[in-house]
Structures are given as C-alpha cells and as structure tokens.
C-alpha cells in the first residue's frame, strides 16, 4: 500500500508539515505504546491480551525466522510465498504492540533480501519472497553466475517455474515496506534505526523515479516482467498506491528531517504530489475514490470501485477527504455484505475480511464506537484459536480484477492470511497504521 507540484515554495511545504502534525494526533487511534516484548519480559499470554492476532503473528515469526508465510507441505508452492505487503503489515503490528524483537526479524529479512537481490541494486523490492529465513541454503540459487536469493515458484518437470507477480515490484507494496521500516525504526535502538531508515530511503529514492508528469500526476505502479527480459515500467496509476505514498513519504520525511533536511523536503513534496493525484481520483457524484487510471496514465478507470481506496483515504488523509460522512455512507450502502464488506461494489459475493478489518479501524479512528464494536465482533467470531483469520469468509470472493500479468481472476478464499490477520491486529488494538507518528 503516487498534479504538478512546481514552484509552490517553502510556505506550502511548511503548511503540509503542520497539517501532518495535526493529523498525527487525529488519526492515532489508541496510540502505539512501547511495550516490552518476550525477551524483556512480555509473555505470550500478555501479548495475547494485547491482541490475539498479534500473538499469532509472533508465533509465525518464531516458526519462520524471517519472512512470514502461511505454511504448507514444503513443496515451495503458493503456501510458502511471503508477500512483501503482508510482512510490512505484520512487522508494524508487532512493533506497535511492543514485540519489537519479532518485528525486527522481519525488517532484517527485508534488508537482507534487498542486499542480495540477483539482478537489481537500485533500492527496489520484490512483491514477494520465499517464506522463512532468507539466509537458509534452501532459499538460495545461482543466477547469472552468482549466488543469490531464489524467487518464489514451483518445481515442475525438473525446472523451477517462477511466479510472475512475485518477481515484480509494485509501488504500493514498496510504499508499505517504507511505512513498516519507519515504524520499526521509531522503536529500535539508534544503530538499528539507522539501518532501517537507510533501507527505507533507498526504496523511497527508487519510487521517486516513478513520478508521472501526465494526466493528474502522481506515481506509476512499478515494474513487472522477467529479469532476463528487462523489467518494464507499469504505466497505469493506482489510487491505492498513491495513498500509501502519502503516508510513506510523510513518515520518511519526518524521521530523516534532522539528518538531511533537503531530502526530507523532497519526500514531503513527493507526498503532496501523490496526494494531489488521489484527490483528482475522487468521484464527486458517488462520494468515493476511483481505483486509478488505465494504462495511458490519464483515463480514469471507472469500472470497479474498491473498498480499500476509500478505507485508506479515510485513514491517511483525514480531514482532506472531501466529505468523510458521505464516504462512509458510500461504503455502507454499496459494499456492505451481511456483517462485513466485500472487496468492491461488484457482485457482493462474500466478505473480504482484510477490508472489513480496515473498516473497523476507520470506525475506531472516527469515533463511531457502535459500528466499530459490531464489526470487531464479527471479525473476532472469524478468528481461530491461534488468533489468525482467513482472507475471506468463503471461497472465491471476487475482486473484479485479474492477477497481474495473467487472465486469471483475482479472488480471495477462506484460507489463513497474514495481511488479514495483521489488519485484525490493528482493529483489536485500535491502531491506525497510516497515521504519521514521528
């Protein structure tokens, strides 16, 4: 989880700093108190009292010793893919709960993966990695004559077939990695914080290359394609990705301001540029945010109206949302399904648990206590004894989109999900992960 901003001067920059400082207080939910983790005296039972979902994530860190994944039969298939977005959310949830050492295991895996990428050293991160400890021999291979990290895939007919989506680098996923690294850095020792922020800066600088001067501006959606055929820039622009960047650049700017005020200003301007694009994607008739543009980077994609462009706008933009109450009304009237919410306003064929947890956080942040408690009751009813939750309440919940690079329908199923569990953790703790806390 990006209109032109030229010659607007330091006045606007400082105004944005003030606005973000205000939003930090407005959107902080119940805050992020630093609580000692297990090595400093916090037991699993105490962690479970804070949030059963966080406790589950902590057990996955213990078992995976690196990138979190759901788990499978050891065949290297889909169950062992560790998604960057999922892991960024998990380390944020863990750090927010005080399980800092657990969070740093994930953060260290991300830094290691960036350093050991087989093809790139420009700061980009992949959409996914093989789950577990990235230093394990089983997670290594030879590429172009050098030893490097093996990318997710499956063995078939004696060959390793990689996953097209996993090897790509999507802007939104990288933005969430920045947010996660910044959150972990806030709670880390001075030495570790420097490492995490240095990595976040590398990712941020890479994303700056994706700045678009067409249409409503913003940032394009990353790179995709096979390494040996030169990955190509994705030309569409995603509202969701640009919302992610509003928070990512603001957090990064704030945390490096004392050490590098010039670069901090560059990131602050980039965040404003991303926000201008997001605001241009607002549908004034329906009171919701469009998903983004078509491949030309200019034509607005009006077909599918997703939930998360609206939940994340509420969490990241605060009072800058044109009409908060009308956005809530759109979601409740157009995307609600039974006790929860679907992925989009399409066929409403099931409950998307991750998005439903996002709505719970929105209700909490905006003081809608009755709605928050009702949705949280549903989410907790879906939670298993370990504290995890499934991606959806049933199989084959459609999104209205296809999987990147394929014609396969993108659907959610009733299987355990790290990202859904992480958002459940935020809901249980009352934490807004898109609040800019410095």
C-alpha positions as CSV (number, residue, x, y, z in Angstrom):
1,X,0.0,0.0,0.0
2,X,1.5,8.2,-6.1
3,X,-0.9,17.4,-10.0
4,X,2.0,19.0,-10.7
5,X,3.9,20.4,-7.7
6,X,6.2,23.0,-9.1
7,X,7.4,26.3,-7.7
8,X,4.9,26.3,-4.8
9,X,7.6,27.3,-2.3
10,X,8.5,26.6,1.2
11,X,5.2,28.0,2.5
12,X,3.2,25.1,1.2
13,X,5.9,22.7,2.4
14,X,5.6,24.0,6.0
15,X,1.8,24.1,5.8
16,X,1.9,20.4,5.0
17,X,4.2,19.7,7.9
18,X,1.6,21.4,10.2
19,X,-1.3,19.5,8.7
20,X,0.5,16.2,9.1
21,X,1.4,17.0,12.7
22,X,-2.3,17.7,13.3
23,X,-3.4,14.5,11.6
24,X,-0.9,12.5,13.7
25,X,-2.9,13.4,16.7
26,X,-6.3,13.0,15.0
27,X,-5.6,9.6,13.4
28,X,-3.5,7.9,16.0
29,X,-6.4,5.8,17.3
30,X,-5.4,4.5,20.7
31,X,-1.7,5.2,20.1
32,X,1.3,2.9,19.9
33,X,2.7,2.5,23.4
34,X,6.0,0.8,23.5
35,X,5.6,-2.4,25.5
36,X,8.4,-4.9,26.3
37,X,8.5,-8.0,24.1
38,X,9.2,-11.5,25.3
39,X,13.0,-11.1,25.7
40,X,12.4,-8.2,28.0
41,X,9.6,-9.8,30.0
42,X,6.5,-9.8,27.9
43,X,5.0,-13.3,27.8
44,X,2.9,-14.8,25.0
45,X,-0.1,-14.7,27.3
46,X,0.4,-10.9,27.9
47,X,0.8,-10.4,24.1
48,X,-2.4,-12.3,23.5
49,X,-4.1,-9.9,26.0
50,X,-3.0,-7.0,23.8
51,X,-4.2,-8.7,20.7
52,X,-4.7,-12.4,19.8
53,X,-3.9,-11.6,16.2
54,X,-0.5,-10.1,17.2
55,X,0.2,-13.2,19.3
56,X,-0.4,-15.3,16.2
57,X,2.0,-13.1,14.2
58,X,4.6,-13.5,16.9
59,X,4.4,-17.3,16.7
60,X,4.8,-17.2,13.0
61,X,8.0,-15.1,13.4
62,X,9.2,-17.8,15.8
63,X,8.5,-20.5,13.3
64,X,9.5,-18.8,10.1
65,X,12.6,-17.0,11.5
66,X,12.4,-14.4,8.7
67,X,9.7,-13.8,6.1
68,X,6.2,-14.8,7.3
69,X,4.1,-17.1,5.2
70,X,1.1,-19.2,5.8
71,X,2.8,-22.6,5.7
72,X,2.4,-25.7,3.6
73,X,3.8,-29.1,2.7
74,X,7.3,-27.8,2.0
75,X,7.0,-28.1,-1.8
76,X,7.8,-24.5,-2.4
77,X,4.3,-23.7,-3.7
78,X,1.9,-20.8,-3.1
79,X,1.6,-21.6,0.6
80,X,5.3,-20.7,1.0
81,X,5.2,-17.3,-0.8
82,X,5.9,-14.5,1.7
83,X,4.3,-11.3,0.4
84,X,6.1,-8.0,1.0
85,X,2.9,-6.2,1.8
86,X,1.8,-8.9,4.3
87,X,5.2,-8.8,6.0
88,X,5.3,-5.0,6.2
89,X,1.9,-5.0,7.9
90,X,3.0,-7.8,10.3
91,X,6.1,-6.0,11.4
92,X,4.1,-2.8,12.0
93,X,1.6,-4.7,14.1
94,X,4.3,-6.4,16.2
95,X,6.2,-3.2,16.7
96,X,3.1,-1.3,17.6
97,X,2.2,-4.0,20.3
98,X,5.7,-3.8,21.7
99,X,7.0,-7.1,20.2
100,X,9.9,-5.2,18.8
101,X,12.4,-8.1,18.5
102,X,9.9,-10.0,16.5
103,X,9.3,-7.0,14.2
104,X,13.0,-6.6,13.7
105,X,13.3,-10.2,12.5
106,X,11.0,-9.3,9.5
107,X,12.7,-6.0,9.0
108,X,16.1,-7.7,8.9
109,X,14.8,-10.2,6.3
110,X,13.7,-7.3,4.1
111,X,17.1,-5.6,4.3
112,X,18.9,-8.8,3.5
113,X,16.6,-9.5,0.5
114,X,17.3,-6.1,-0.8
115,X,21.0,-6.5,-0.5
116,X,21.1,-10.0,-2.0
117,X,18.8,-9.4,-5.0
118,X,20.0,-11.3,-8.0
119,X,19.5,-8.5,-10.6
120,X,19.0,-5.2,-9.0
121,X,20.8,-2.9,-6.5
122,X,18.7,0.2,-7.1
123,X,16.5,0.0,-4.0
124,X,13.6,-1.8,-5.4
125,X,11.9,-4.6,-3.5
126,X,10.1,-7.6,-5.0
127,X,6.4,-8.2,-4.4
128,X,7.2,-11.5,-2.6
129,X,9.9,-13.7,-1.4
130,X,10.2,-17.3,-0.3
131,X,9.0,-17.6,3.2
132,X,11.4,-18.3,6.1
133,X,14.9,-17.3,6.8
134,X,16.4,-15.7,3.7
135,X,19.8,-16.9,4.7
136,X,18.9,-20.6,4.6
137,X,20.6,-22.6,1.9
138,X,17.3,-23.8,0.6
139,X,16.4,-20.2,-0.3
140,X,19.5,-19.7,-2.5
141,X,20.2,-20.4,-6.2
142,X,22.6,-19.3,-8.9
143,X,21.6,-16.6,-11.3
144,X,23.8,-15.1,-14.0
145,X,26.8,-17.0,-12.4
146,X,26.3,-15.6,-8.9
147,X,24.8,-16.9,-5.8
148,X,21.6,-15.0,-4.9
149,X,18.2,-15.4,-3.4
150,X,15.8,-17.7,-5.1
151,X,12.5,-16.2,-6.0
152,X,9.1,-17.9,-5.4
153,X,7.9,-20.6,-7.8
154,X,7.3,-24.3,-8.1
155,X,9.3,-27.3,-9.3
156,X,7.7,-28.7,-12.5
157,X,9.2,-31.2,-15.0
158,X,12.6,-30.8,-13.4
159,X,12.6,-27.0,-13.7
160,X,11.9,-24.1,-11.3
161,X,9.0,-22.1,-12.6
162,X,8.9,-18.7,-11.0
163,X,5.8,-16.7,-10.0
164,X,5.3,-13.7,-12.3
165,X,3.7,-11.5,-9.7
166,X,6.2,-12.3,-7.0
167,X,9.3,-11.1,-9.0
168,X,7.6,-7.8,-9.9
169,X,8.0,-4.6,-7.9
170,X,4.7,-2.8,-7.2
171,X,4.7,0.8,-5.9
172,X,2.1,0.2,-3.2
173,X,3.9,-2.8,-1.8
174,X,7.2,-0.9,-1.6
175,X,5.4,2.0,0.0
176,X,4.1,-0.3,2.7
177,X,7.7,-1.6,3.2
178,X,8.8,2.0,3.8
179,X,5.9,2.6,6.3
180,X,6.8,-0.6,8.1
181,X,10.5,0.1,8.2
182,X,9.8,3.6,9.5
183,X,7.6,2.2,12.3
184,X,10.1,-0.4,13.3
185,X,12.9,2.3,13.2
186,X,10.8,4.5,15.6
187,X,11.0,1.8,18.2
188,X,14.5,0.5,17.5
189,X,17.9,1.2,19.0
190,X,19.8,4.1,17.4
191,X,22.1,1.8,15.5
192,X,19.3,-0.4,14.1
193,X,17.0,2.6,13.4
194,X,19.8,4.0,11.2
195,X,19.9,0.7,9.2
196,X,16.2,0.6,8.7
197,X,15.9,4.2,7.7
198,X,18.8,3.9,5.3
199,X,17.0,1.0,3.6
200,X,13.7,3.0,3.6
201,X,15.5,5.9,1.9
202,X,16.8,3.6,-0.8
203,X,13.3,2.3,-1.5
204,X,11.9,5.9,-1.4
205,X,14.5,7.1,-3.9
206,X,13.7,4.2,-6.3
207,X,10.0,5.2,-6.1
208,X,10.8,8.8,-6.9
209,X,11.8,7.5,-10.4
210,X,8.2,6.6,-11.0
211,X,6.9,10.2,-10.8
212,X,4.5,10.8,-13.7
213,X,4.0,14.1,-15.5
214,X,0.9,13.0,-17.4
215,X,-2.7,13.4,-16.5
216,X,-3.2,14.2,-12.9
217,X,0.4,13.4,-12.0
218,X,1.1,11.0,-9.1
219,X,3.3,8.0,-9.4
220,X,3.0,5.0,-11.7
221,X,2.6,1.5,-10.3
222,X,6.1,0.0,-10.5
223,X,7.9,-2.6,-12.7
224,X,6.9,-6.0,-13.9
225,X,8.3,-8.7,-16.2
226,X,11.1,-11.4,-16.2
227,X,14.5,-10.3,-15.1
228,X,16.3,-11.7,-18.1
229,X,14.0,-9.8,-20.5
230,X,14.4,-6.4,-18.7
231,X,11.5,-5.5,-16.5
232,X,9.2,-2.8,-17.9
233,X,7.6,0.2,-16.1
234,X,3.9,-0.3,-15.4
235,X,2.2,2.7,-16.8
236,X,-1.2,2.8,-15.0
237,X,-1.5,4.7,-11.8
238,X,-3.2,3.3,-8.7
239,X,-5.1,5.5,-6.2
240,X,-4.3,2.9,-3.5
241,X,-0.6,3.1,-4.3
242,X,-0.6,6.8,-4.1
243,X,-2.4,6.9,-0.8
244,X,0.3,4.6,0.5
245,X,2.9,7.0,-0.7
246,X,1.2,9.9,1.1
247,X,1.9,8.2,4.4
248,X,5.2,6.6,3.4
249,X,6.8,9.9,2.2
250,X,5.5,11.8,5.2
251,X,6.9,9.3,7.7
252,X,10.2,9.1,5.9
253,X,10.5,12.8,5.7
254,X,9.8,13.3,9.3
255,X,12.2,10.7,10.5
256,X,15.2,12.0,8.5
257,X,14.5,15.7,8.8
258,X,17.1,16.3,11.4
259,X,19.8,14.5,9.5
260,X,19.0,15.5,5.9
261,X,16.5,18.4,5.7
262,X,16.9,18.7,1.9
263,X,16.0,15.1,1.2
264,X,13.2,15.4,3.8
265,X,11.8,18.3,1.8
266,X,12.0,16.3,-1.4
267,X,10.0,13.5,0.2
268,X,7.4,15.9,1.7
269,X,6.9,17.4,-1.8
270,X,6.6,13.9,-3.3
271,X,3.9,13.0,-0.7
272,X,2.0,16.2,-1.6
273,X,2.3,15.2,-5.3
274,X,0.9,11.8,-4.6
275,X,-2.0,13.3,-2.5
276,X,-2.9,15.6,-5.4
277,X,-3.4,12.6,-7.6
278,X,-5.5,10.9,-5.0
279,X,-7.8,13.9,-4.7
280,X,-8.1,14.0,-8.5
281,X,-9.5,10.4,-8.3
282,X,-12.4,11.5,-6.1
283,X,-15.8,10.9,-7.6
284,X,-18.0,13.8,-6.5
285,X,-21.2,12.2,-7.6
286,X,-20.7,8.9,-5.8
287,X,-18.6,10.3,-3.0
288,X,-15.9,7.7,-3.3
289,X,-12.4,7.3,-4.8
290,X,-11.8,5.7,-8.2
291,X,-9.3,2.8,-8.4
292,X,-6.9,4.9,-10.6
293,X,-6.2,5.2,-14.3
294,X,-5.9,2.9,-17.3
295,X,-2.6,2.1,-18.9
296,X,-2.3,5.5,-20.5
297,X,-2.0,7.0,-17.1
298,X,-4.7,9.6,-17.9
299,X,-8.0,7.9,-18.5
300,X,-9.8,7.2,-15.2
301,X,-10.7,3.6,-14.6
302,X,-14.4,3.8,-13.7
303,X,-15.5,0.1,-13.7
304,X,-14.6,-1.3,-10.3
305,X,-14.9,0.8,-7.1
306,X,-12.7,-0.9,-4.5
307,X,-13.2,-0.7,-0.7
308,X,-9.5,0.0,0.2
309,X,-9.2,3.2,-1.9
310,X,-11.8,4.5,0.5
311,X,-10.7,3.0,3.8
312,X,-7.1,4.0,3.2
313,X,-8.1,7.5,2.1
314,X,-10.0,7.9,5.4
315,X,-7.0,6.6,7.4
316,X,-4.3,8.6,5.6
317,X,-6.0,11.8,4.5
318,X,-8.2,12.6,7.4
319,X,-10.0,16.0,7.0
320,X,-8.6,16.3,3.5
321,X,-11.3,13.8,2.4
322,X,-13.9,15.9,0.7
323,X,-16.8,14.6,2.8
324,X,-15.9,11.9,5.4
325,X,-19.5,11.0,6.2
326,X,-20.5,10.6,2.6
327,X,-17.5,8.3,2.0
328,X,-18.7,6.1,5.0
329,X,-22.2,6.2,3.5
330,X,-21.0,5.0,0.1
331,X,-19.1,2.1,1.6
332,X,-22.0,1.1,3.8
333,X,-24.6,1.3,1.0
334,X,-22.5,0.0,-1.9
335,X,-20.0,-2.5,-0.5
336,X,-21.5,-4.0,2.7
337,X,-22.3,-7.7,2.8
338,X,-24.0,-9.2,5.8
339,X,-21.8,-8.4,8.9
340,X,-18.8,-7.2,6.8
341,X,-17.7,-5.7,3.5
342,X,-16.7,-7.1,0.1
343,X,-13.6,-6.1,-1.9
344,X,-15.6,-3.8,-4.2
345,X,-19.1,-2.7,-5.3
346,X,-19.3,-5.5,-7.8
347,X,-21.3,-8.7,-7.3
348,X,-21.1,-8.6,-3.4
349,X,-20.5,-12.3,-3.3
350,X,-18.8,-12.5,0.1
351,X,-17.0,-10.8,2.9
352,X,-13.4,-9.7,2.4
353,X,-12.0,-10.0,6.0
354,X,-9.0,-7.8,5.5
355,X,-11.1,-4.9,4.1
356,X,-13.6,-5.4,6.9
357,X,-10.9,-5.0,9.5
358,X,-9.8,-1.8,7.7
359,X,-13.4,-0.5,8.1
360,X,-13.2,-1.4,11.8
361,X,-10.1,0.7,12.2
362,X,-11.8,3.6,10.3
363,X,-14.8,3.4,12.7
364,X,-12.4,3.4,15.7
365,X,-10.4,6.4,14.4
366,X,-13.5,8.4,13.6
367,X,-15.2,7.7,16.9
368,X,-18.0,5.5,15.5
369,X,-18.0,3.2,18.5
370,X,-21.2,1.2,17.9
371,X,-20.2,0.4,14.3
372,X,-16.6,-0.4,15.4
373,X,-17.8,-2.9,18.1
374,X,-20.2,-4.5,15.7
375,X,-17.6,-5.1,13.0
376,X,-15.0,-6.2,15.6
377,X,-17.5,-8.7,17.0
378,X,-17.8,-10.3,13.5
379,X,-14.1,-10.3,13.0
380,X,-13.4,-12.0,16.3
381,X,-16.0,-14.6,15.5
382,X,-14.0,-15.5,12.4
383,X,-10.7,-15.8,14.3
384,X,-9.4,-19.2,15.1
385,X,-7.9,-20.4,18.4
386,X,-4.4,-19.3,17.2
387,X,-5.5,-15.8,16.6
388,X,-5.4,-15.8,12.8
389,X,-8.2,-15.0,10.4
390,X,-8.9,-16.1,6.8
391,X,-8.8,-13.8,3.8
392,X,-12.5,-14.2,3.2
393,X,-15.5,-15.7,4.9
394,X,-15.9,-18.2,2.0
395,X,-14.1,-19.3,-1.1
396,X,-13.9,-17.5,-4.5
397,X,-14.8,-14.0,-3.3
398,X,-14.2,-11.9,-6.4
399,X,-12.5,-8.6,-6.7
400,X,-13.4,-7.6,-10.2
401,X,-9.8,-7.7,-11.3
402,X,-7.3,-10.3,-12.7
403,X,-4.0,-11.3,-11.3
404,X,-1.2,-9.1,-12.8
405,X,0.3,-10.5,-16.0
406,X,-2.4,-13.2,-16.4
407,X,-6.1,-13.6,-17.3
408,X,-6.7,-15.4,-14.0
409,X,-9.5,-13.9,-11.9
410,X,-8.2,-12.3,-8.7
411,X,-10.2,-13.9,-5.9
412,X,-10.0,-14.3,-2.1
413,X,-10.6,-17.6,-0.4
414,X,-11.3,-19.0,3.1
415,X,-7.6,-19.6,3.9
416,X,-5.4,-18.1,6.6
417,X,-4.0,-14.7,5.6
418,X,-1.1,-12.8,7.1
419,X,-2.4,-9.5,5.8
420,X,-6.0,-10.0,7.1
421,X,-4.6,-11.1,10.5
422,X,-2.4,-8.0,10.6
423,X,-5.3,-5.7,9.9
424,X,-7.3,-7.6,12.5
425,X,-4.5,-6.9,15.0
426,X,-4.8,-3.1,14.1
427,X,-8.5,-3.4,14.7
428,X,-8.1,-5.2,18.0
429,X,-5.5,-2.6,19.2
430,X,-7.3,0.4,17.8
431,X,-4.2,1.4,15.9
432,X,-4.2,3.3,12.6
433,X,-1.1,2.1,10.7
434,X,-1.4,5.0,8.2
435,X,-1.1,7.7,10.9
436,X,2.1,9.7,10.7
437,X,3.6,9.3,14.1
438,X,7.2,10.7,14.5
